[in-house]
Amino acid sequence: MSIEKVAVILGGTSTERDISLRSGHAVYEGLLKKGYNAFKIDPKLDDVYSILTNEKPDMAFIALHGQGGEDGTIQGFLDYLKIPYTGNSLLASALCMNKIFTQNILKANNILVPEFFTVTKEEYNVLGATGIRKKIEESFGFPAIVKAPSQGSTLGIYFINNPNEDYTKQLTYGIENAFKLEDILLIEAMIVPSTEITISVLGNQRPVALPTLEITTATGYFDYTTKYTHGMCEHIIPARLPLSVRQKAQAVAVETYTLLQCSGFARVDFMVQGNDIYMIDINTIPGMTDMSLVPDAAKVIGIDFPELIQLIIEMADGKDFPLEKYEKALLEVEK
């Protein structure tokens, strides 16, 4: 079908609203540069149903990060309205949004993930931070990470890694704050020392990994502040790893994408320790701001931001990533 009119869905009510607004505005501008008739909808402010049924867009570009946008909610709504949309299906979105389900699926398919266990509010009320500390020590030891499993933009993540402060005290702070966001938490081993990399994957039946991107930060942690503050993080392409490790990471990224039934585009994050590549997260609606990772990885093979937006639209319309056009650049970058 011919795609001319595109609704950009942005903002929303999740903890990632501000980043979603930035992504959505950038997408909107990119669509205009490519000649699309684009308009914006913010579910927090607008009557989404009325606008969509009245405007009848050819497609929706989902730029909603976090709950309500990345978890299958808006995808199901658009499925009901029979409006095509960018990115992943309801099922893939829901699976990937929850780090517990994601890691269980990948672990069952022999993809390396950090050691972890889960804790509910009821378990925490019984065990307390002291009991959780003992369980960590018996399972994989410190340092560790507490994660609210369905948050994004590194929100709801607490590092239990300061040897100068009591681990029980750190756990109490992290767990009780994470429980303000969700009722079940992920307690995960921290992979140290390690190199943090991310790999963007584009495509449908033939997914393609973009160049490896290494993340370094001023603080040592790629958290919300460093991620969205100019000058606090650096993107290094390709990652400073042996070629064999980079190629293996790209293969694991594509395998992860395929196993979780992703389509269109997603970003897979890893911690690399020697030859071991640990999958730590997958983002089905990755950031599309001026500091975001997917646009940077695309840029080095000659895909500027408006072209990236157009490719995402075309893949949502049933086409696949045009590997032949960019294959030489991909090989050149990863030499």
Helices and strands as residue ranges (DSSP letters): E 5-9, H 17-33, E 37-41, H 48-55, E 59-62, H 73-81, H 90-97, H 99-108, E 116-120, H 121-139, E 144-147, E 157-160, H 167-178, E 184-189, E 195-203, E 208-209, E 213-217, H 224-227, E 233-236, H 243-259, E 264-273, E 276-283, H 293-299, H 305-316, H 323-333
